[in-house]
C-alpha cells in the first residue's frame, strides 16, 4: 500500500470556477486606472498652477474660481471633471498651507502673503472702482484711483482745504 501523497494530484477541469479567477481580476481594477490617472494629472497641473499663482503675487483663493466649471465639466465628461476637481482641491489645500506657513514665519514672506491679491480683495476693488466713477469726491479728497489695498488714492480738493481755513 502506497501513501496518499505519492499519488498524482487530481487535475481540475478547464471549466472549473478557479480557472476564471485570473480573467476577472483585471476587470475589477480596470476602473481604477483612469481614476488614478485623472487624479495624478490634476495634482501635477495644480502644483504648476499654484507655483504660477505665487509667482504672480496672487493668493491661493484664485484656485477656487474654476469650481463651477469643474462641476459642469463633470456632467459632460467625468474624467475631465475629476482632473479639474483634483487640481482645485490640491491647489487650494497646498496654497492654504503655504499661505499659513508664510504668515507664521513673519518678515518679508508674511508681508508678501498679506499683500497678495485674492479674489475677495479683487472683487472689493472692482466694486470700489465702480462706485468711484460715480462720485469723484471721497472724504474731502478728489479720487484719482485705487491703491493695492483697495483704498481710494487722491489729493485734497480745493473745497475741502478752503473750508478748513
trRosetta pair geometry for C-beta under 8 A, 3 or more apart (Angstrom, degrees):
i j d omega theta_ij theta_ji phi_ij phi_ji
2 6 4.7 -93 164 68 115 140
2 7 7.2 129 106 -52 121 80
3 6 5.3 101 66 -5 76 105
4 7 6.2 -45 -167 15 47 111
12 16 4.2 -7 162 -37 118 161
12 18 6.1 16 128 48 167 126
12 19 7.3 -168 112 -43 121 99
13 16 5.4 138 67 -40 67 90
14 19 5.9 71 -167 -86 48 170
15 19 7.2 -111 -147 36 4 139
16 19 5.1 107 65 -8 81 99
17 20 6.1 -57 -159 35 44 109
17 21 7.4 68 145 -46 65 90
18 21 5.7 -27 -162 -8 44 121
19 22 7.6 -58 178 25 40 97
19 23 8.0 25 136 -5 65 112
20 23 5.2 -61 -159 40 58 114
20 24 6.1 48 150 -20 85 108
21 24 6.4 -66 -151 36 28 104
21 25 6.9 40 155 -38 63 101
22 25 6.0 -37 -149 9 36 118
23 26 7.7 -60 -176 28 35 97
23 27 7.7 25 141 -9 62 114
24 27 5.4 -61 -160 38 52 117
24 28 6.6 54 148 -26 78 100
25 28 5.9 -54 -155 28 36 111
25 29 6.9 9 159 2 67 108
26 29 6.1 -70 -147 50 38 96
26 30 6.0 62 154 -55 71 95
27 30 5.6 -26 -141 -4 32 123
29 32 5.1 -51 -167 30 66 121
29 33 7.1 76 143 -34 80 89
30 33 6.2 -44 -163 12 39 113
31 34 6.8 -57 -163 39 46 98
31 35 6.5 40 149 -15 72 114
32 35 5.5 -64 -148 44 38 113
32 36 5.8 36 158 -20 74 109
33 36 6.1 -56 -142 38 25 107
33 37 6.2 24 158 -17 62 111
34 37 5.5 -55 -141 41 33 113
34 38 6.0 35 159 -21 68 106
34 79 5.9 -68 172 -110 118 112
35 38 5.9 -54 -146 36 28 109
35 39 6.3 23 157 -14 63 108
35 82 6.8 -92 -134 172 64 162
36 39 5.9 -56 -143 40 29 108
36 40 6.1 31 157 -20 64 111
37 40 5.7 -57 -145 38 27 112
37 41 6.3 25 158 -16 64 106
38 41 6.0 -55 -146 38 28 107
38 42 6.2 29 155 -19 63 110
38 79 5.3 -144 -89 -160 133 69
38 80 8.0 -118 -135 -70 117 18
38 82 4.2 47 141 99 142 117
38 83 4.8 -106 -164 -64 84 75
38 86 6.6 144 134 1 79 141
39 42 5.6 -56 -146 38 31 114
39 43 6.3 31 156 -20 66 105
39 82 6.7 -60 -63 155 67 107
39 83 7.8 -135 -72 -101 24 48
39 86 4.6 178 -133 -112 60 155
40 43 5.9 -53 -146 35 30 109
40 44 6.4 27 157 -16 63 107
41 44 5.8 -57 -147 38 31 110
41 45 6.2 26 157 -15 67 109
41 83 5.2 -29 91 -129 111 109
41 86 7.8 95 73 77 63 136
42 45 6.0 -58 -143 41 28 106
42 46 6.1 33 155 -26 64 109
42 82 6.8 -113 -40 133 143 63
42 83 4.3 -175 -69 -162 95 48
42 84 6.7 -113 -120 -33 112 11
42 85 7.0 -22 -145 68 156 51
42 86 2.8 98 98 81 150 110
42 87 4.0 -120 -167 -42 80 75
42 90 6.6 144 132 5 88 129
43 46 5.5 -54 -146 33 29 116
43 47 6.7 27 159 -17 63 102
43 86 5.8 -64 -46 152 69 111
43 87 7.1 -144 -65 -91 23 56
43 90 4.8 151 -121 -85 67 164
44 47 6.2 -55 -153 33 29 106
44 48 6.8 27 151 -14 62 107
45 48 5.7 -57 -152 39 35 112
45 49 6.2 34 152 -18 69 108
45 83 7.2 48 26 173 141 99
45 87 5.0 -35 84 -109 105 128
46 49 5.7 -56 -145 40 31 109
46 50 6.1 32 156 -22 66 108
46 63 7.2 60 -148 -147 91 130
46 86 7.1 -120 -31 125 132 69
46 87 3.9 -178 -66 -150 95 64
46 88 7.3 -122 -107 -29 117 16
46 89 7.8 -53 -110 65 158 53
46 90 3.7 106 102 83 164 116
46 91 4.0 -136 -163 -48 96 88
46 94 7.3 123 137 25 113 129
47 50 5.5 -50 -141 36 32 113
47 51 6.4 35 157 -19 63 103
47 90 6.9 -59 -47 140 73 125
47 91 7.5 -153 -64 -89 32 75
47 94 7.0 -4 -100 71 76 169
48 51 5.9 -55 -152 35 29 110
48 52 6.6 27 151 -16 63 106
49 52 5.6 -56 -150 38 34 111
49 53 6.3 37 151 -22 67 104
49 63 6.6 119 120 -108 123 97
49 87 6.8 66 20 -179 141 113
49 91 5.5 -32 85 -104 114 141
50 53 5.5 -49 -146 34 34 113
50 54 6.4 32 155 -16 65 104
50 60 6.9 12 -133 -119 97 89
50 63 6.7 1 -87 -75 83 135
50 90 7.8 -107 -33 122 133 85
50 91 4.7 -170 -64 -136 103 85
50 94 5.8 -9 -129 91 171 119
50 95 5.4 -144 -135 -69 113 96
50 98 7.7 129 171 14 123 148
51 54 5.8 -53 -147 38 32 109
51 55 6.2 33 154 -20 65 108
52 55 5.6 -55 -144 37 31 112
52 56 6.2 24 158 -14 65 110
53 56 6.0 -62 -146 41 28 105
53 58 4.6 -88 -163 74 80 104
53 59 7.4 -45 165 88 118 16
53 60 6.7 109 120 -98 148 45
53 62 5.6 -180 -128 61 128 126
53 63 6.8 -71 -46 -52 163 92
53 91 7.6 96 5 -170 145 117
53 95 7.0 -15 87 -111 143 130
54 57 7.8 44 -180 -69 31 24
54 58 7.6 -94 -68 55 22 65
54 95 7.9 -161 -60 -123 98 90
54 98 7.2 -52 -90 128 135 151
57 112 7.5 -108 -127 -170 85 90
57 115 7.5 -41 -168 111 109 90
57 116 5.3 -160 177 -124 62 78
57 117 6.4 56 124 12 89 92
58 62 5.0 4 152 -10 127 146
58 116 6.0 109 -163 -180 8 102
58 117 5.5 -44 -114 69 64 85
58 118 7.4 121 -173 -91 67 39
59 62 6.3 133 75 -11 63 89
59 95 7.3 103 165 167 59 125
59 99 6.9 42 -150 -99 87 137
59 116 4.7 132 -63 117 74 116
59 117 6.5 -134 -7 90 89 33
59 118 3.6 -11 32 -89 145 86
59 119 7.3 -105 67 -7 114 67
59 121 8.0 107 -2 20 134 118
60 63 5.6 -28 180 9 65 117
60 91 6.7 178 -159 151 89 77
60 92 6.0 122 155 -132 107 45
60 94 7.7 -168 -131 86 134 59
60 95 2.3 147 -123 144 130 133
60 96 5.7 -139 89 -50 156 53
60 98 7.1 140 -61 56 131 103
60 99 5.7 -110 0 -34 124 127
61 64 5.6 -41 -168 22 57 115
61 65 7.9 82 140 -39 65 83
61 92 7.6 54 -109 -124 37 91
61 95 7.7 -155 -33 121 38 141
61 118 4.6 51 39 -158 130 102
61 119 4.6 -116 121 7 117 104
61 120 7.0 -18 121 -7 166 87
62 65 5.6 -19 -167 -11 52 119
62 118 7.3 -144 -40 -145 79 52
62 119 6.0 157 -81 -56 58 95
63 66 7.9 -57 -179 28 42 92
63 87 7.8 -140 -164 140 104 78
63 88 5.9 151 155 -142 89 58
63 91 3.5 -162 -142 115 147 122
63 92 4.8 -158 93 -63 124 71
63 95 5.8 171 2 -3 139 151
64 67 5.5 -11 -175 -26 65 120
64 88 6.5 89 -109 -165 44 106
64 92 5.6 68 -64 -92 89 127
64 119 7.2 -86 62 -14 104 153
65 119 6.5 173 -71 -97 100 134
66 69 4.5 -53 -165 46 79 120
66 70 5.8 90 133 -32 86 93
66 84 6.3 -106 128 -169 122 117
66 88 6.4 -139 75 -84 91 116
67 70 5.5 -49 -147 30 34 115
67 71 6.8 37 154 -21 63 99
67 88 5.7 117 -85 -155 78 159
68 71 5.6 -49 -153 30 38 113
68 72 6.6 34 152 -13 67 103
69 72 5.8 -55 -150 40 35 109
69 73 6.0 36 152 -20 67 109
69 84 6.9 -110 105 -179 91 156
70 73 5.5 -54 -142 40 31 113
70 74 6.3 41 153 -28 63 101
70 81 5.6 108 -179 -152 68 72
70 84 3.8 -160 -111 115 98 122
70 85 5.0 133 174 -65 136 70
70 88 6.0 -82 -40 -16 158 141
71 74 5.6 -49 -152 27 30 116
71 75 7.0 30 150 -18 61 101
71 81 7.3 62 -118 -144 14 119
72 75 5.7 -53 -157 31 37 112
72 76 6.7 28 150 -13 66 106
73 76 5.7 -58 -149 40 37 108
73 77 6.6 -41 175 52 72 77
73 80 4.9 -103 171 112 114 105
73 81 4.3 167 104 -83 85 76
73 84 5.6 75 66 16 148 147
74 77 7.8 -95 -136 75 19 38
74 78 5.7 37 -158 -115 66 60
74 80 7.8 -146 -78 82 40 72
74 81 2.8 129 -81 -161 63 161
74 82 7.2 97 -109 -43 92 57
74 84 7.9 -119 -51 56 84 113
74 85 7.0 41 -71 -36 121 124
75 81 7.3 108 0 -71 42 148
76 80 7.2 -25 84 59 100 127
76 81 7.4 145 49 -46 74 110
77 80 4.4 56 88 18 110 108
77 81 6.5 168 87 -11 56 89
78 81 5.3 -56 -141 44 37 115
78 82 6.0 42 159 -25 69 104
79 82 5.9 -56 -150 33 26 110
79 83 6.7 30 150 -21 61 102
80 83 5.6 -48 -151 30 35 114
80 84 6.6 29 153 -13 65 105
81 84 5.8 -58 -149 41 33 107
81 85 6.0 31 155 -17 68 109
82 85 5.6 -52 -138 41 32 110
82 86 6.1 33 160 -19 65 106
83 86 6.1 -59 -149 38 24 108
83 87 6.3 23 153 -18 61 110
84 87 5.6 -56 -146 38 32 113
84 88 6.2 33 156 -21 66 105
85 88 5.7 -51 -143 35 31 110
85 89 6.3 27 159 -15 65 107
86 89 6.0 -56 -144 40 29 108
86 90 6.1 25 159 -16 64 112
87 90 5.9 -59 -142 40 27 108
87 91 6.0 20 163 -14 66 112
88 91 6.1 -59 -141 41 24 105
88 92 6.0 18 163 -13 63 113
89 92 6.1 -60 -141 41 24 106
89 93 6.0 18 163 -14 63 115
90 93 6.0 -61 -142 42 24 106
90 94 5.9 11 167 -6 65 114
91 94 6.3 -58 -135 46 23 101
91 95 5.6 25 162 -21 62 117
92 95 5.8 -57 -138 41 23 112
92 96 6.2 26 160 -21 61 106
93 96 5.9 -54 -147 33 26 109
93 97 6.5 26 154 -17 62 107
94 97 5.5 -53 -149 37 34 114
94 98 6.3 31 154 -16 67 106
95 98 5.8 -54 -144 40 31 108
95 99 6.1 34 155 -22 65 107
96 99 5.6 -54 -144 36 30 113
96 100 6.3 27 158 -16 64 106
97 100 6.0 -58 -149 38 27 107
97 101 6.3 28 153 -18 63 109
98 101 5.6 -55 -146 38 32 113
98 102 6.2 33 155 -21 66 106
99 102 5.8 -55 -148 35 29 111
99 103 6.4 21 157 -12 64 107
99 113 5.5 139 -148 -155 70 121
100 103 6.0 -57 -143 41 31 105
100 104 6.2 28 158 -16 66 109
101 104 6.0 -59 -144 40 27 107
101 105 6.2 32 156 -28 63 108
102 105 5.8 -53 -147 28 28 114
102 109 4.3 -133 -152 156 85 103
102 110 5.9 164 147 -84 74 47
102 112 7.0 -85 -180 73 135 94
102 113 4.0 143 110 -53 130 140
103 106 7.8 40 173 -67 34 44
103 109 7.9 -125 -57 120 27 89
103 110 4.9 89 -129 -128 43 88
103 113 5.2 -116 -61 94 80 148
103 114 7.1 102 -106 -56 99 85
104 110 7.7 -177 29 -89 17 111
105 109 4.9 6 81 71 128 137
105 110 6.2 -164 72 -48 73 93
106 109 7.3 60 77 58 23 92
106 110 4.8 -20 -129 -14 26 141
107 110 6.0 109 49 16 41 99
107 111 7.2 -81 130 -1 34 98
108 111 5.7 -56 -146 38 34 111
108 112 6.2 34 156 -19 67 107
109 112 5.8 -56 -148 38 29 110
109 113 6.3 29 153 -19 65 107
110 113 5.6 -54 -145 37 32 111
110 114 6.3 30 155 -18 65 106
111 114 5.8 -55 -145 38 31 109
111 115 6.1 18 159 -10 65 114
112 115 6.0 -63 -140 45 27 103
112 116 6.5 47 155 -47 62 95
113 116 5.9 -35 -151 1 31 117
115 148 6.7 23 -164 131 95 135
115 149 8.0 -68 -128 -75 75 84
117 121 5.7 -131 -151 85 62 125
117 122 5.8 74 172 -62 105 96
117 148 7.5 -103 -76 -169 101 91
118 121 4.9 92 53 14 77 102
118 122 6.8 -139 96 -7 38 91
119 122 5.7 -59 -148 37 29 112
119 123 6.3 26 156 -17 65 107
120 123 5.9 -55 -147 38 30 109
120 124 6.3 30 154 -19 64 107
121 124 5.6 -54 -145 38 32 112
121 125 6.3 32 155 -18 65 105
121 149 7.9 -78 -154 -150 122 40
121 150 5.8 -147 -166 -34 81 131
122 125 5.8 -54 -147 37 30 110
122 126 6.3 34 152 -21 63 106
123 126 5.5 -52 -148 35 33 115
123 127 6.4 34 153 -19 64 104
124 127 5.7 -53 -149 37 32 112
124 128 6.3 32 152 -18 65 106
124 150 5.0 28 109 -159 107 160
125 128 5.5 -52 -143 38 33 112
125 129 6.3 37 155 -21 66 104
125 146 5.6 119 -154 158 99 158
125 150 4.2 -118 -79 -110 83 96
126 129 5.8 -51 -147 34 29 112
126 130 6.5 31 153 -20 61 105
127 130 5.8 -55 -151 34 31 112
127 131 6.5 21 155 -10 65 107
128 131 5.9 -59 -146 43 32 104
128 132 5.9 39 152 -28 66 108
128 146 6.0 110 103 -105 123 129
128 150 5.7 137 10 -176 151 89
128 152 6.9 -147 172 -63 120 85
129 132 5.3 -52 -142 34 30 117
129 133 6.7 38 155 -26 62 97
129 146 5.9 -70 -75 -30 90 136
130 133 6.1 -48 -158 23 31 111
130 134 7.3 26 147 -15 59 103
131 134 5.6 -53 -157 33 42 114
131 135 6.9 -16 162 30 72 95
132 135 7.0 -84 -144 65 30 63
132 136 7.4 64 176 -104 68 44
132 138 7.1 -38 -120 -47 84 136
132 143 5.1 -126 -155 130 108 152
132 145 7.9 94 147 -131 159 24
132 146 7.2 -143 -22 -59 162 96
132 152 6.2 162 -105 -110 125 115
135 138 6.7 114 113 -68 104 78
135 143 7.8 76 109 16 67 134
136 142 6.0 3 151 -151 97 74
136 143 5.6 -148 -164 42 52 92
137 140 7.3 15 -179 -100 95 15
137 141 7.3 150 -157 72 57 34
137 142 6.2 -35 -100 -97 63 55
137 143 7.2 -159 -90 -5 12 90
137 157 6.1 -13 -124 -39 103 154
138 141 5.7 -33 73 65 73 86
138 143 4.7 54 9 -55 118 116
138 152 4.9 26 81 85 159 167
138 154 6.8 129 49 18 104 147
139 152 7.9 153 24 65 110 131
140 156 6.4 -8 137 -139 92 80
140 157 6.2 -136 178 29 54 99
140 159 7.7 -133 -143 91 75 86
140 160 3.4 111 -169 -118 99 140
141 152 7.3 151 89 114 122 117
141 154 4.3 134 148 88 107 117
141 155 6.3 174 -158 90 94 16
141 156 5.5 -62 -106 -95 75 41
141 157 6.3 173 -132 -19 20 84
141 160 6.9 -38 -62 14 44 166
142 154 4.9 -163 87 -178 50 128
142 155 6.0 -12 52 61 94 68
142 156 7.6 52 8 137 81 11
142 157 4.8 112 -39 -79 92 92
143 152 4.6 -55 -125 -172 111 125
143 153 7.3 91 -154 66 67 40
143 154 4.4 -97 -108 -56 29 139
144 153 5.6 -57 60 101 96 82
144 154 4.6 153 -3 -102 82 70
144 155 7.2 43 -27 -2 122 81
145 152 7.6 160 94 -154 27 60
145 153 5.2 -14 70 56 73 107
145 154 7.7 153 25 -67 50 73
146 150 6.1 -13 -173 -135 120 37
146 151 6.9 142 -156 71 70 31
146 152 6.3 -52 -102 -105 61 44
146 153 6.4 142 -133 6 8 95
147 150 7.0 -59 72 13 73 15
147 151 4.8 -1 35 56 116 84
147 152 7.7 14 -2 76 86 2
147 153 5.1 116 -51 -52 84 113
156 160 5.2 -123 -169 82 91 123
156 161 5.2 92 136 -52 128 101
157 160 4.7 93 57 7 83 103
157 161 7.1 -161 89 -2 43 85
158 161 6.1 -59 -145 41 32 104
158 162 6.0 32 157 -21 67 111
159 162 5.8 -56 -141 37 27 110
159 163 6.3 24 160 -19 63 109
160 163 6.1 -57 -147 35 27 108
160 164 6.8 22 156 -17 61 108
161 164 6.0 -59 -150 35 34 108
161 165 6.9 39 153 -29 65 103
162 165 6.1 -53 -156 22 34 113
